[in-house]
Amino acid sequence: MIKIGIIGYGSMGSMLIDGFISSGKCIEEQIIVSTRTICKLNSLKQKWDKIEIARDNIEVAQKAKVIFICVKPYQIEDILKEIKVKIASDTHVISTNSFVSIRTIENIVKCKVTKISPSLTSEVREGITLVCHGKSVNKEDANYIESLLNGIGKVKLFKENEFELADKFTSCGPGLIAAIFDELVKSGVKKNGNISKEDVEELVIQTLLGTAILFREKRISFEEMIERVATKGGITEEGIKVLRRELPDVFNEMLNESIEKSREISDNVNGKFE
């Protein structure tokens, strides 16, 4: 039985644990957890009472062959330096932070390293997790990690230098989508004050859900969906003309600003590692 370590029990750590166990990818006894705020683990033990609670991060490193590090980017260096004396060459460290490079991690711990970027939508098992394996990760190791991650959604392999764009559609995606449709809802309410914001939100959310299901189950493209809804000379066509005219510049600027910020954070984080 492979022991799975989780260092850091915030939203990411809890999502991984719930997904791995609920999907049957592992059992409670396989998991050992450590976190700075021990009181957070009370709710964990109530839900999964057979999970092992470690005294500290070093105990996780001693016992686990696979270790997920689920902390903020500026905390990773200290944790790696703390546990490196207990990390064996066949230990597999998985960083859940896209800002810290695989090379940076490998410079501190001499073991197998994988970087992943899950999405908030993985909480409902509908996310895509971006995955990049280091050079020392063999096929068997990769298959095991990918199988675990399939418990929280779909796995998509990318090169590390593709992460900064790809995670704008996955990790950042829920927030960006919410912002877009929040503005749509606000515009709708302004047009007709007799309809409540809550009612308009319900209309939009349910339509989003149904549209997503259509895309997945009917396997149609964006263009095909537009053709089915936007009849020639109709009201949808007029709305789409506006979107086609205005949105390219908005989205180009959004991606440029987001990527620039990602690079700034990544450079700062990796530059601080000794």
Secondary structure, DSSP 8 states (H G I E B T S, - for coil): ---EEEE--SHHHHHHHHHHHHTTSS-GGGEEEE-S-GGGHHHHHHH-TTSEE-SSHHHHHHH-SEEEE-S-HHHHHHHHHHHGGG--TT-EEEE--TTS-HHHHHTTS-SEEEEEE--GGGGGT-EEEEEEE-TT--HHHHHHHHHHHGGGEEEEE--GGGHHHHHHHTTSHHHHHHHHHHHHHHHHHHH-TTS-HHHHHHHHHHHHHHHHHHHHHH---HHHHHHHH--TTSHHHHHHHHHHHHHHHHHHHHHHHHHHHHHHHHHHHHHH--
